[in-house]
Amino acid sequence: MTNDQPFVDLRKYDQSWFDRGRPSWYVLLWWFVQAIAFPLTPQPLNILRCALLRLFGARIGKGVLIRPTARFTYPWKVTIGNYSWVGDNVVLYSLDQIHIGEHCVISQKSYLCTGSHDLQDPAFGLKTASITIDNGAWVAADCFVGPGVQIGANAVIGARSSVFTNMPSGQVCWGSPCRPKTVRLKEVEGFTSIGDSDHS
């Protein structure tokens, strides 16, 4: 240990301004339902998990698959489009809005984080920003997606990547920090074509 003085004084931390979107009793009720109901629902009972999320304000499209161990901090701040999948042990830390498009895959153990802290603030102030995953994107296993990030349509985020900036459409991206690496190819009736992309 060193005797250097800390840059922050956590006694000054204050998030009284933060709006969770529901009263405290409602938040606690959701956490109780999620802790009990989700893990106990057999994997095939996906329709029940989607119904619970909708009951608590999530906007869930048709044909969405949610695994029993997925976690939603505030479901009323989450939108998931038609036919998208959310895998085992995925965390949607939805202090801010999380928008997942249609036909998206969020693979196991990925963490979508809409909250952070101000490094320059001695009180370690909370900051939040939304996350958007556009249609057809795949976030592979064990990825971290940070606040304010948009992942473009049909992008692929390689396993164990850390995404701190926007990723372009139609690109295969990986790394820590994540970077676009190559164009995502699409098979169409025996032909290989280049998907839509922000890069030539």
Contact map, one row per residue, 1 for C-alpha under 8 A:
11100000000000000000000000000000000000000000000000000000000000000000000000000000000000000000000000000000000000000000000000000000000000000000000000000000000000000000000000000000000000000000000000000000
11110000000000000000000000000000000000000000000000000000000000000000000000000000000000000000000000000000000000000000000000000000000000000000000000000000000000000000000000000000000000000000000000000000
11111000000000000000000000000000000000000000000000000000000000000000000000000000000000000000000000000000000000000000000000000000000000000000000000000000000000000000000000000000000000000000000000000000
01111100000000000000000000000000000000000000000000000000000000000000000000000000000000000000000000000000000000000000000000000000000000000000000000000000000000000000000000000000000000000000000000000000
00111110000000000000000000000000000000000000000000000000000000000000000000000000000000000000000000000000000000000000000000000000000000000000000000000000000000000000000000000000000000000000000000000000
00011111100000000000000000000000000000000000000000000000000000000000000000000000000000000000000000000000000000000000000000000000000000000000000000000000000000000000000000000000000000000000000000000000
00001111100000000000000000000000000000000000000000000000000000000000000000000000000000000000000000000000000000000000000001000000000000000000000000000000000000000000000000000000000000000000000000000000
00000111110000000000000000000000000000000000000000000000000000000000000000000000000000000000000000000000000000000000000011110000000000000000000000000000000000000000000000000000000000000000000000000000
00000111111110000000000000000000000000000000000000000000000000000000000000000000000000000000000000000000000000000000000001110000000000000000000000000000000000000000000000000000000000000000000000000000
00000001111110000000000000000000000000000000000000000000000000000000000000000000000000000000000000000000000000000000000001110000000000000000000000000000000000000000000000000000000000000000000000000000
00000000111110000000000000000000000000000000000000000000000000000000000000000000000000000000000000000000000000000000000000100000000000000000000000000000000000000000000000000000000000000000000000000000
00000000111111000000000000000000000000000000000000000000000000000000000000000000000000000000000000000000000000000000000001100000000000000000000000000000000000000000000000000000000000000000000000000000
00000000111111100000000000000000000000000000000000000000000000000000000000000000000000000000000000000000000000000000000000111000000000000000000000000000000000000000000000000000000000000000000000000000
00000000000111111000000000000000000000000000000000000000000000000000000000000000000000000000000000000000000000000000000000101000000000000000000000000000000000000000000000000000000000000000000000000000
00000000000011111100000000000000000000000000000000000000000000000000000000000000000000000000000000000000000000000000000000001100000000000000000000000000000000000000000000000000000000000000000000000000
00000000000001111100000000000000000000000000000000000000000000000000000000000000000000000000000000000000000000000000000000000000000000000000000000000000000000000000000000000000000000000000000000000000
00000000000001111110000000000000000000000000000000000000000000000000000000000000000000000000000000000000000000000000000000000000000000000000000000000000000000000000000000000000000000000000000000000000
00000000000000111111000000000000000000000000000000000000000000000000000000000000000000000000000000000000000000000000000000000000000000000000000000000000000000000000000000000000000000000000000000000000
00000000000000001111110000000000000000000000000000000000000000000000000000000000000000000000000000000000000000000000000000000000000000000000000000000000000000000000000000000000000000000000000000000000
00000000000000000111111000000000000000000000000000000000000000000000000001000000000000000000001000000000000000000000000000000000000000000000000000000000000000000000000000000000000000000000000000000000
00000000000000000011111000000000000000000000000000000000000000000000000000011000000000000000000000000000000000000000000000000000000000000000000000000000000000000000000000000000000000000000000000000000
00000000000000000011111101100000000000000000000000000000000000000000000000000000000000000000000000000000000000000000000000000000000000000000000000000000000000000000000000000000000000000000000000000000
00000000000000000001111111100000000000000000000000000000000000000000000000000000000000000000000000000000000000000000000000000000000000000000000000000000000000000000000000000000000000000000000000000000
00000000000000000000011111110000000000000000000000000000000000000000000000000000000000000000000000000000000000000000000000000000000000000000000000000000000000000000000000000000000000000000000000000000
00000000000000000000001111111000000000000000000000000000000000000000000000000000000000000000000000000000000000000000000000000000000000000000000000000000000000000000000000000000000000000000000000000000
00000000000000000000011111111100000000000000000000000000000000000000000000000000000000000000000000000000000000000000000000000000000000000000000000000000000000000000000000000000000000000000000000000000
00000000000000000000011111111110000000000000000000000000000000000000000001000000000000000000000000000000000000000000000000000000000000000000000000000000000000000000000000000000000000000000000000000000
00000000000000000000000111111111000000000000000000000000000000000000000000000000000000000000000000000000000000000000000000000000000000000000000000000000000000000000000000000000000000000000000000000000
00000000000000000000000011111111100000000000000000000000000000000000000000000000000000000000000000000000000000000000000000000000000000000000000000000000000000000000000000000000000000000000000000000000
00000000000000000000000001111111110000000000000000000001000000000000000000000000000000000000000000000000000000000000000000000000000000000000000000000000000000000000000000000000000000000000000000000000
00000000000000000000000000111111111000000000000000000000000000000000000010000000000000000000000000000000000000000000000000000000000000000000000000000000000000000000000000000000000000000000000000000000
00000000000000000000000000011111111100000000000000000000000000000000000000000000000000000000000000000000000000000000000000000000000000000000000000000000000000000000000000000000000000000000000000000000
00000000000000000000000000001111111111000000000000000000000000000000000000000000000000000000000000000000000000000000000000000000000000000000000000000000000000000000000000000000000000000000000000000000
00000000000000000000000000000111111111100000000000000000000000000000001000000000000000000000000000000000000000000000000000000000000000000000000000000000000000000000000000000000000000000000000000000000
00000000000000000000000000000011111111100000000000000000000000000000000000000000000000000000000000000000000000000000000000000000000000000000000000000000000000000000000000000000000000000000000000000000
00000000000000000000000000000001111111110000000000000000000000000000000000000000000000000000000000000000000000000000000000000000000000000000000000000000000000000000000000000000000000000000000000000000
00000000000000000000000000000000111111111000000000000000000000000000000000000000000000000000000000000000000000000000000000000000000000000000000000000000000000000000000000000000000000000000000000000000
00000000000000000000000000000000111111111000000010000000000000000001100000000000000000000000000000000000000000000000000000000000000000000000000000000000000000000000000000000000000000000000000000000000
00000000000000000000000000000000011111111100000000000000000000000001100000000000000000000000000000000000000000000000000000000000000000000000000000000000000000000000000000000000000000000000000000000000
00000000000000000000000000000000000111111100000000000000000000000001000000000000000000000000000000000000000000000000000000000000000000000000000000000000000000000000000000000000000000000000000000000000
00000000000000000000000000000000000011111110100110000000000000000001000000000000000000000000000000000000000000000000000000000000000000000000000000000000000000000000000000000000000000000000000000000000
00000000000000000000000000000000000000111111100000000000000000000001000000000000000000000000000000000000000000000000000000000000000000000000000000000000000000000000000000000000000000000000000000000000
00000000000000000000000000000000000000001111110000000000000000000011000000000000000000000000000000000000000000000000000000000000000000000000000000000000000000000000000000000000000000000000000000000000
00000000000000000000000000000000000000000111110000000000000000000000000000000000000000000000000000000000000000000000000000000000000000000000000000000000000000000000000000000000000000000000000000000000
00000000000000000000000000000000000000001111111110000000000000000000000000000000000000000000000000000000000000000000000000000000000000000000000000000000000000000000000000000000000000000000000000000000
00000000000000000000000000000000000000000011111111000000000000001111000000000000000000000000000000000000000000000000000000000000000000000000000000000000000000000000000000000000000000000000000000000000
00000000000000000000000000000000000000000000111111100000000000000000000000000000000000000000000000000000000000000000000000000000000000000000000000000000000000000000000000000000000000000000000000000000
00000000000000000000000000000000000000001000111111110000000000000000000000000000000000000000000000000000000000000000000000000000000000000000000000000000000000000000000000000000000000000000000000000000
00000000000000000000000000000000000001001000111111111000000000000101000000000000000000000000000000000000000000000000000000000000000000000000000000000000000000000000000000000000000000000000000000000000
00000000000000000000000000000000000000000000011111111100000100011100000000000000000000000000000000000000000000000000000000000000000000000000000000000000000000000000000000000000000000000000000000000000
00000000000000000000000000000000000000000000001111111110000000000000000000000000000000000000000000000000000000000000000000000000000000000000000000000000000000000000000000000000000000000000000000000000
00000000000000000000000000000000000000000000000111111111000000000000000000000000000000000000000000000000000000000000000000000000000000000000000000000000000000000000000000000000000000000000000000000000
00000000000000000000000000000000000000000000000011111111111100000000000000100000000000000000000000000000000000000000000000000000000000000000000000000000000000000000000000000000000000000000000000000000
00000000000000000000000000000000000000000000000001111111111100000000000000000000000000000000000000000000000000000000000000000000000000000000000000000000000000000000000000000000000000000000000000000000
00000000000000000000000000000000000000000000000000111111110000000000000000000000000000000000000000000000000000000000000000000000000000000000000000000000000000000000000000000000000000000000000000000000
00000000000000000000000000000100000000000000000000011111110000000000000000110000000000000000000000000000000000000000000000000000000000000000000000000000000000000000000000000000000000000000000000000000
00000000000000000000000000000000000000000000000000001111111000000000000000111000000000000000000000000000000000000000000000000000000000000000000000000000000000000000000000000000000000000000000000000000
00000000000000000000000000000000000000000000000000001111111100000000000000111110000000000000000000000000000000000000000000000000000000000000000000000000000000000000000000000000000000000000000000000000
00000000000000000000000000000000000000000000000000001100111110000000000000010111000000000000000000000000000000000000000000000000000000000000000000000000000000000000000000000000000000000000000000000000
00000000000000000000000000000000000000000000000001001100011111010000000000000011110000000000000000000000000000000000000000000000000000000000000000000000000000000000000000000000000000000000000000000000
00000000000000000000000000000000000000000000000000000000001111110000000000000001111000000000000000000000000000000000000000000000000000000000000000000000000000000000000000000000000000000000000000000000
00000000000000000000000000000000000000000000000000000000000111110000000000000000111000000000000000000000000000000000000000000000000000000000000000000000000000000000000000000000000000000000000000000000
00000000000000000000000000000000000000000000000000000000000011111000000000000000011100000000000000000000000000000000000000000000000000000000000000000000000000000000000000000000000000000000000000000000
00000000000000000000000000000000000000000000000001000000000111111100000000000001111110000000000000000000000000000000000000000000000000000000000000000000000000000000000000000000000000000000000000000000
00000000000000000000000000000000000000000000010001000000000000111110000000000000001111000000000000000000000000000000000000000000000000000000000000000000000000000000000000000000000000000000000000000000
00000000000000000000000000000000000000000000010011000000000000011111010000000000000011100000000000000000000000000000000000000000000000000000000000000000000000000000000000000000000000000000000000000000
00000000000000000000000000000000000000000010010000000000000000001111110000000000000001111000000000000000000000000000000000000000000000000000000000000000000000000000000000000000000000000000000000000000
00000000000000000000000000000000000001111110010010000000000000000111110000000000000000010000000000000000000000000000000000000000000000000000000000000000000000000000000000000000000000000000000000000000
00000000000000000000000000000000000001100000000000000000000000000011111000000000000000111100000000000000000000000000000000000000000000000000000000000000000000000000000000000000000000000000000000000000
00000000000000000000000000000000000000000000000000000000000000000111111100000000000001111111000000000000000000000000000000000000000000000000000000000000000000000000000000000000000000000000000000000000
00000000000000000000000000000000010000000000000000000000000000000000111110000000000000001111100000000000000000000000000000000000000000000000000000000000000000000000000000000000000000000000000000000000
00000000000000000000000000000000000000000000000000000000000000000000011111100000000000000011110000000000000000000000000000000000000000000000000000000000000000000000000000000000000000000000000000000000
00000000000000000000000000000010000000000000000000000000000000000000001111100000000000000011111000000000000000000000000000000000000000000000000000000000000000000000000000000000000000000000000000000000
00000000000000000001000000100000000000000000000000000000000000000000000111111100000000000000111000000000000000000000000000000000000000000000000000000000000000000000000000000000000000000000000000000000
00000000000000000000000000000000000000000000000000001001110000000000000111111100000000000000010000000000000000000000000000000000000000000000000000000000000000000000000000000000000000000000000000000000
00000000000000000000100000000000000000000000000000000001111000000000000001111100000000000000000000000000000000000000000000000000000000000000000000000000000000000000000000000000000000000000000000000000
00000000000000000000100000000000000000000000000000000000110000000000000001111110000000000000011111000000000000000000000000000000000000000000000000000000000000000000000000000000000000000000000000000000
00000000000000000000000000000000000000000000000000000000011000000000000001111111000000000000010011110000000000000000000000000000000000000000000000000000000000000000000000000000000000000000000000000000
00000000000000000000000000000000000000000000000000000000011100000000000000001111100000000000000011111000000000000000000000000000000000000000000000000000000000000000000000000000000000000000000000000000
00000000000000000000000000000000000000000000000000000000001110010000000000000111110100000000000000111100000000000000000000000000000000000000000000000000000000000000000000000000000000000000000000000000
00000000000000000000000000000000000000000000000000000000000111010000000000000011111100000000000000011111000000000000000000000000000000000000000000000000000000000000000000000000000000000000000000000000
00000000000000000000000000000000000000000000000000000000000111110000000000000001111100000000000000001110000000000000000000000000000000000000000000000000000000000000000000000000000000000000000000000000
00000000000000000000000000000000000000000000000000000000000011111000000000000000111110000000000000000111000000000000000000000000000000000000000000000000000000000000000000000000000000000000000000000000
00000000000000000000000000000000000000000000000000000000000000111000000000000001111111000000000000011111100000000000000000000000000000000000000000000000000000000000000000000000000000000000000000000000
00000000000000000000000000000000000000000000000000000000000000011100000000000000001111100000000000000011111000000000000000000000000000000000000000000000000000000000000000000000000000000000000000000000
00000000000000000000000000000000000000000000000000000000000000001110010000000000000111110100000000000000111100000000000000000000000000000000000000000000000000000000000000000000000000000000000000000000
00000000000000000000000000000000000000000000000000000000000000000110110000000000000011111100000000000000111110000000000000000000000000000000000000000000000000000000000000000000000000000000000000000000
00000000000000000000000000000000000000000000000000000000000000000011110000000000000001111100000000000000001110000000000000000000000000000000000000000000000000000000000000000000000000000000000000000000
00000000000000000000000000000000000000000000000000000000000000000010111000000000000000111110000000000000000111000000000000000000000000000000000000000000000000000000000000000000000000000000000000000000
00000000000000000000000000000000000000000000000000000000000000000000111000000000000001111111000000000000011111110000000000000000000000000000000000000000000000000000000000000000000000000000000000000000
00000000000000000000000000000000000000000000000000000000000000000000011110000000000000001111100000000000000011111000000000000000000000000000000000000000000000000000000000000000000000000000000000000000
00000000000000000000000000000000000000000000000000000000000000000000011110000000000000000111110001000000000000111000000000000000000000000000000000000000000000000000000000000000000000000000000000000000
00000000000000000000000000000000000000000000000000000000000000000000001111000000000000000011111000000000000000111110000000000000000000000000000000000000000000000000000000000000000000000000000000000000
00000000000000000000000000000000000000000000000000000000000000000000000111101100000000000001111111000000000000011110000000000000000000000000000000000000000000000000000000000000000000000000000000000000
00000000000000000001000000000000000000000000000000000000000000000000000011001000000000000000111110000000000000000110000000000001000000000000000000000000000000000000000000000000000000000000000000000000
00000000000000000000000000000000000000000000000000000000000000000000000000001000000000000000011111000000000000000110000000000001111000000000000000000000000000000000000000000000000000000000000000000000
00000000000000000000000000000000000000000000000000000000000000000000000000001110000000000000011111100000000000000100000000000000111000000000000000000000000000000000000000000000000000000000000000000000
00000000000000000000000000000000000000000000000000000000000000000000000000001110000000000001010111110000000000000100000000000000011100000000000000000000000000000000000000000000000000000000000000000000
00000000000000000000000000000000000000000000000000000000000000000000000000000111000000000000000011111000000000000000000000000000011111000000000000000000000000000000000000000000000000000000000000000000
00000000000000000000000000000000000000000000000000000000000000000000000000000111100100000000000001111101000000000000000000000000000111100000000000000000000000000000000000000000000000000000000000000000
00000000000000000000000000000000000000000000000000000000000000000000000000000011110100000000000000111111000000000000000000000000000111110000000000000000000000000000000000000000000000000000000000000000
00000000000000000000000000000000000000000000000000000000000000000000000000000001111100000000000000011111000000000000000000000000000001110000000000000000000000000000000000000000000000000000000000000000
00000000000000000000000000000000000000000000000000000000000000000000000000000000111110000000000000001111100000000000000000000000000000111000000000000000000000000000000000000000000000000000000000000000
00000000000000000000000000000000000000000000000000000000000000000000000000000000101110000000000000011111110000000000000000000000000011111100000000000000000000000000000000000000000000000000000000000000
00000000000000000000000000000000000000000000000000000000000000000000000000000000000111100000000000000011111000000000000000000000000000011111000000000000000000000000000000000000000000000000000000000000
00000000000000000000000000000000000000000000000000000000000000000000000000000000000011100100000000000001111101000000000000000000000000000111100000000000000000000000000000000000000000000000000000000000
00000000000000000000000000000000000000000000000000000000000000000000000000000000000011110100000000000000111111000000000000000000000000000111110000000000000000000000000000000000000000000000000000000000
00000000000000000000000000000000000000000000000000000000000000000000000000000000000001111100000000000000011111000000000000000000000000000001110000000000000000000000000000000000000000000000000000000000
00000000000000000000000000000000000000000000000000000000000000000000000000000000000000111110000000000000001111100000000000000000000000000000111000000000000000000000000000000000000000000000000000000000
00000000000000000000000000000000000000000000000000000000000000000000000000000000000000001110000000000000011111110000000000000000000000000011111110000000000000000000000000000000000000000000000000000000
00000000000000000000000000000000000000000000000000000000000000000000000000000000000000000111100000000000000011111000000000000000000000000000011110000000000000000000000000000000000000000000000000000000
00000000000000000000000000000000000000000000000000000000000000000000000000000000000000000111110000000000000001111100000000000000001000000000000111100000000000000000000000000000000000000000000000000000
00000000000000000000000000000000000000000000000000000000000000000000000000000000000000000011110000000000000000111110000000000000001000000000000111100000000000000000000000000000000000000000000000000000
00000000000000000000000000000000000000000000000000000000000000000000000000000000000000000000111111000000000000011111000000000001111000000000000001110000000000000000000000000000000000000000000000000000
00000000000000000000000000000000000000000000000000000000000000000000000000000000000000000000111100000000000000001111100000000111100000000000000001100000000000000000000000000000000000000000000000000000
00000000000000000000000000000000000000000000000000000000000000000000000000000000000000000000000000000000000000000111110000000111000000000000000000100000000000000000000000000000000000000000000000000000
00000000000000000000000000000000000000000000000000000000000000000000000000000000000000000000000000000000000000000011111000011110000000000000000000000000000000000000000000000000000000000000000000000000
00000000000000000000000000000000000000000000000000000000000000000000000000000000000000000000000000000000000000000001111110011110000000000000000000000000000000000000000000000000000000000000000000000000
00000000000000000000000000000000000000000000000000000000000000000000000000000000000000000000000000000000000000000000111111010000000000000000000000000000000000000000000000000000000000000000000000000000
00000000000000000000000000000000000000000000000000000000000000000000000000000000000000000000000000000000000000000000011111010000000000000000000000000000000000000000000000000000000000000000000000000000
00000001000000000000000000000000000000000000000000000000000000000000000000000000000000000000000000000000000000000000011111111000000000000000000000000000000000000000000000000000000000000000000000000000
00000011110100000000000000000000000000000000000000000000000000000000000000000000000000000000000000000000000000000000001111111000000000000000000000000000000000000000000000000000000000000000000000000000
00000001111111000000000000000000000000000000000000000000000000000000000000000000000000000000000000000000000000000000000011111000000000000000000000000000000000000000000000000000000000000000000000000000
00000001110010000000000000000000000000000000000000000000000000000000000000000000000000000000000000000000000000000000111111111100000000000000000000000000000000000000000000000000000000000000000000000000
00000000000011100000000000000000000000000000000000000000000000000000000000000000000000000000000000000000000000000000110011111110000000000000000000000000000000000000000000000000000000000000000000000000
00000000000000100000000000000000000000000000000000000000000000000000000000000000000000000000000000000000000000000011110000011111000000000000000000000000000000000000000000000000000000000000000000000000
00000000000000000000000000000000000000000000000000000000000000000000000000000000000000000000000000000000000000000011110000001111100000000000000000000000000000000000000000000000000000000000000000000000
00000000000000000000000000000000000000000000000000000000000000000000000000000000000000000000001100000000000000000111000000000111110000000000000000110000000000000000000000000000000000000000000000000000
00000000000000000000000000000000000000000000000000000000000000000000000000000000000000000000000110000000000000000110000000000011111000000000000000110000000000000000000000000000000000000000000000000000
00000000000000000000000000000000000000000000000000000000000000000000000000000000000000000000000111100000000000000100000000000001111100000000000000111000000000000000000000000000000000000000000000000000
00000000000000000000000000000000000000000000000000000000000000000000000000000000000000000000000111100000000000011100000000000000111110000000000011111100000000000000000000000000000000000000000000000000
00000000000000000000000000000000000000000000000000000000000000000000000000000000000000000000000001111000000000000000000000000000011111000000000000011110000000000000000000000000000000000000000000000000
00000000000000000000000000000000000000000000000000000000000000000000000000000000000000000000000000111001000000000000000000000000001111101000000000000111100000000000000000000000000000000000000000000000
00000000000000000000000000000000000000000000000000000000000000000000000000000000000000000000000000111101000000000000000000000000000111111000000000000111110000000000000000000000000000000000000000000000
00000000000000000000000000000000000000000000000000000000000000000000000000000000000000000000000000011111000000000000000000000000000011111000000000000001110000000000000000000000000000000000000000000000
00000000000000000000000000000000000000000000000000000000000000000000000000000000000000000000000000001111100000000000000000000000000001111100000000000000111000000000000000000000000000000000000000000000
00000000000000000000000000000000000000000000000000000000000000000000000000000000000000000000000000000011100000000000000000000000000011111110000000000011111100000000000000000000000000000000000000000000
00000000000000000000000000000000000000000000000000000000000000000000000000000000000000000000000000000001111000000000000000000000000000011111000000000000011110000000000000000000000000000000000000000000
00000000000000000000000000000000000000000000000000000000000000000000000000000000000000000000000000000000111001000000000000000000000000001111101000000000000111100000000000000000000000000000000000000000
00000000000000000000000000000000000000000000000000000000000000000000000000000000000000000000000000000000111101000000000000000000000000000111111000000000000111110000000000000000000000000000000000000000
00000000000000000000000000000000000000000000000000000000000000000000000000000000000000000000000000000000011111000000000000000000000000000011111000000000000001110000000000000000000000000000000000000000
00000000000000000000000000000000000000000000000000000000000000000000000000000000000000000000000000000000001111100000000000000000000000000001111100000000000000111000000000000000000000000000000000000000
00000000000000000000000000000000000000000000000000000000000000000000000000000000000000000000000000000000000011100000000000000000000000000011111110000000000011111110000000000000000000000000000000000000
00000000000000000000000000000000000000000000000000000000000000000000000000000000000000000000000000000000000001111000000000000000000000000000011111000000000000011110000000000000000000000000000000000000
00000000000000000000000000000000000000000000000000000000000000000000000000000000000000000000000000000000000001111000000000000000001000000000001111101000000000000111000000000000000000000000000000000000
00000000000000000000000000000000000000000000000000000000000000000000000000000000000000000000000000000000000000011110000000000000001000000000000111111000000000000111100000000000000000000000000000000000
00000000000000000000000000000000000000000000000000000000000000000000000000000000000000000000000000000000000000011111000000000001111000000000000011111000000000000001000000000000000000000000000000000000
00000000000000000000000000000000000000000000000000000000000000000000000000000000000000000000000000000000000000000100000000000001111100000000000001111100000000000000100000000000000000000000000000000000
00000000000000000000000000000000000000000000000000000000000000000000000000000000000000000000000000000000000000000000000000000000011100000000000011111110000000000011111000000000000000000000000000000000
00000000000000000000000000000000000000000000000000000000000000000000000000000000000000000000000000000000000000000000000000000000001111000000000000011111000000000000111000000000000000000000000000000000
00000000000000000000000000000000000000000000000000000000000000000000000000000000000000000000000000000000000000000000000000000000000111001000000000001111101000000000011110000000000000000000000000000000
00000000000000000000000000000000000000000000000000000000000000000000000000000000000000000000000000000000000000000000000000000000000011101000000000000111111000000000011111000000000000000000000000000000
00000000000000000000000000000000000000000000000000000000000000000000000000000000000000000000000000000000000000000000000000000000000011111000000000000011111000000000000111000000000000000000000000000000
00000000000000000000000000000000000000000000000000000000000000000000000000000000000000000000000000000000000000000000000000000000000001111100000000000001111100000000000011100000000000010000000000110000
00000000000000000000000000000000000000000000000000000000000000000000000000000000000000000000000000000000000000000000000000000000000000011100000000000011111110000000001111111000000000010000000000000000
00000000000000000000000000000000000000000000000000000000000000000000000000000000000000000000000000000000000000000000000000000000000000001111000000000000011111000000000001111000000000010000000000000000
00000000000000000000000000000000000000000000000000000000000000000000000000000000000000000000000000000000000000000000000000000000000000000111001000000000001111101000000000011100010000000000000000000000
00000000000000000000000000000000000000000000000000000000000000000000000000000000000000000000000000000000000000000000000000000000000000000011101000000000000111111000000000011110000000000000000000000000
00000000000000000000000000000000000000000000000000000000000000000000000000000000000000000000000000000000000000000000000000000000000000000011111000000000000011111000000000000100000000000000000000000000
00000000000000000000000000000000000000000000000000000000000000000000000000000000000000000000000000000000000000000000000000000000000000000001111100000000000001111100000000000111000000000000000000000000
00000000000000000000000000000000000000000000000000000000000000000000000000000000000000000000000000000000000000000000000000000000000000000000011100000000000011111110000000000111110000000000000000000000
00000000000000000000000000000000000000000000000000000000000000000000000000000000000000000000000000000000000000000000000000000000000000000000001111000000000000011111000000000111110000000000000000000000
00000000000000000000000000000000000000000000000000000000000000000000000000000000000000000000000000000000000000000000000000000000000000000000001111001000000000001111110000000001110000000000000000000000
00000000000000000000000000000000000000000000000000000000000000000000000000000000000000000000000000000000000000000000000000000000000000000000000011101000000000000111110000000000110000000000000000000000
00000000000000000000000000000000000000000000000000000000000000000000000000000000000000000000000000000000000000000000000000000000000000000000000001011100000000000011111000000000010000000000000000000000
00000000000000000000000000000000000000000000000000000000000000000000000000000000000000000000000000000000000000000000000000000000000000000000000000001111000000000011111100000000000000000000000000000000
00000000000000000000000000000000000000000000000000000000000000000000000000000000000000000000000000000000000000000000000000000000000000000000000000001111001000000000111110101000001100000000000000000000
00000000000000000000000000000000000000000000000000000000000000000000000000000000000000000000000000000000000000000000000000000000000000000000000000000011101000000000011111100000000100000000000000001110
00000000000000000000000000000000000000000000000000000000000000000000000000000000000000000000000000000000000000000000000000000000000000000000000000000011111000000000001111100000000000000000000000011100
00000000000000000000000000000000000000000000000000000000000000000000000000000000000000000000000000000000000000000000000000000000000000000000000000000001111100000000000111110000000000110000000000111100
00000000000000000000000000000000000000000000000000000000000000000000000000000000000000000000000000000000000000000000000000000000000000000000000000000000011100000000001111111000000111110000000000001000
00000000000000000000000000000000000000000000000000000000000000000000000000000000000000000000000000000000000000000000000000000000000000000000000000000000001111000000000001111100000111110000000000000000
00000000000000000000000000000000000000000000000000000000000000000000000000000000000000000000000000000000000000000000000000000000000000000000000000000000001111000000001000111110011111000000000000000000
00000000000000000000000000000000000000000000000000000000000000000000000000000000000000000000000000000000000000000000000000000000000000000000000000000000000011111100000000011111111110000000000000000000
00000000000000000000000000000000000000000000000000000000000000000000000000000000000000000000000000000000000000000000000000000000000000000000000000000000000001011100000000001111111000000000000000000000
00000000000000000000000000000000000000000000000000000000000000000000000000000000000000000000000000000000000000000000000000000000000000000000000000000000000000011110000000000111111000000000000000000000
00000000000000000000000000000000000000000000000000000000000000000000000000000000000000000000000000000000000000000000000000000000000000000000000000000000000000001111000000000111111000000000000000000000
00000000000000000000000000000000000000000000000000000000000000000000000000000000000000000000000000000000000000000000000000000000000000000000000000000000000010001111100000001111111100000000000000000000
00000000000000000000000000000000000000000000000000000000000000000000000000000000000000000000000000000000000000000000000000000000000000000000000000000000000000000000001000001111111110000000000000000000
00000000000000000000000000000000000000000000000000000000000000000000000000000000000000000000000000000000000000000000000000000000000000000000000000000000000000000000001100111100011111000000000000000000
00000000000000000000000000000000000000000000000000000000000000000000000000000000000000000000000000000000000000000000000000000000000000000000000000000000000000000000000000111100001111100000000000000000
00000000000000000000000000000000000000000000000000000000000000000000000000000000000000000000000000000000000000000000000000000000000000000000000000000000000000000000000000111000000111110000000000000000
00000000000000000000000000000000000000000000000000000000000000000000000000000000000000000000000000000000000000000000000000000000000000000000000000000000000000000000000001110000000011111000000001101010
00000000000000000000000000000000000000000000000000000000000000000000000000000000000000000000000000000000000000000000000000000000000000000000000000000000011100000000000001110000000001111100000001100000
00000000000000000000000000000000000000000000000000000000000000000000000000000000000000000000000000000000000000000000000000000000000000000000000000000000000000000000000000000000000000111110000111100000
00000000000000000000000000000000000000000000000000000000000000000000000000000000000000000000000000000000000000000000000000000000000000000000000000000000000000000000000000000000000000011111000111100000
00000000000000000000000000000000000000000000000000000000000000000000000000000000000000000000000000000000000000000000000000000000000000000000000000000000000000000000000000000000000000001111111110000000
00000000000000000000000000000000000000000000000000000000000000000000000000000000000000000000000000000000000000000000000000000000000000000000000000000000000000000000000000000000000000000111111110000000
00000000000000000000000000000000000000000000000000000000000000000000000000000000000000000000000000000000000000000000000000000000000000000000000000000000000000000000000000000000000000000011111000000000
00000000000000000000000000000000000000000000000000000000000000000000000000000000000000000000000000000000000000000000000000000000000000000000000000000000000000000000000000000000000000000011111100000000
00000000000000000000000000000000000000000000000000000000000000000000000000000000000000000000000000000000000000000000000000000000000000000000000000000000000000000000000000000000000000000011111110000000
00000000000000000000000000000000000000000000000000000000000000000000000000000000000000000000000000000000000000000000000000000000000000000000000000000000000000000000000000000000000000001111011111000000
00000000000000000000000000000000000000000000000000000000000000000000000000000000000000000000000000000000000000000000000000000000000000000000000000000000000000000000000000000000000000001111001111100000
00000000000000000000000000000000000000000000000000000000000000000000000000000000000000000000000000000000000000000000000000000000000000000000000000000000000000000000000000000000000000111100000111110000
00000000000000000000000000000000000000000000000000000000000000000000000000000000000000000000000000000000000000000000000000000000000000000000000000000000010000000000000001000000000000111100000011111000
00000000000000000000000000000000000000000000000000000000000000000000000000000000000000000000000000000000000000000000000000000000000000000000000000000000010000000000000011000000000000000000000001111100
00000000000000000000000000000000000000000000000000000000000000000000000000000000000000000000000000000000000000000000000000000000000000000000000000000000000000000000000111100000000000100000000000111111
00000000000000000000000000000000000000000000000000000000000000000000000000000000000000000000000000000000000000000000000000000000000000000000000000000000000000000000000111000000000000000000000000011111
00000000000000000000000000000000000000000000000000000000000000000000000000000000000000000000000000000000000000000000000000000000000000000000000000000000000000000000000100000000000000100000000000001111
00000000000000000000000000000000000000000000000000000000000000000000000000000000000000000000000000000000000000000000000000000000000000000000000000000000000000000000000000000000000000000000000000001111
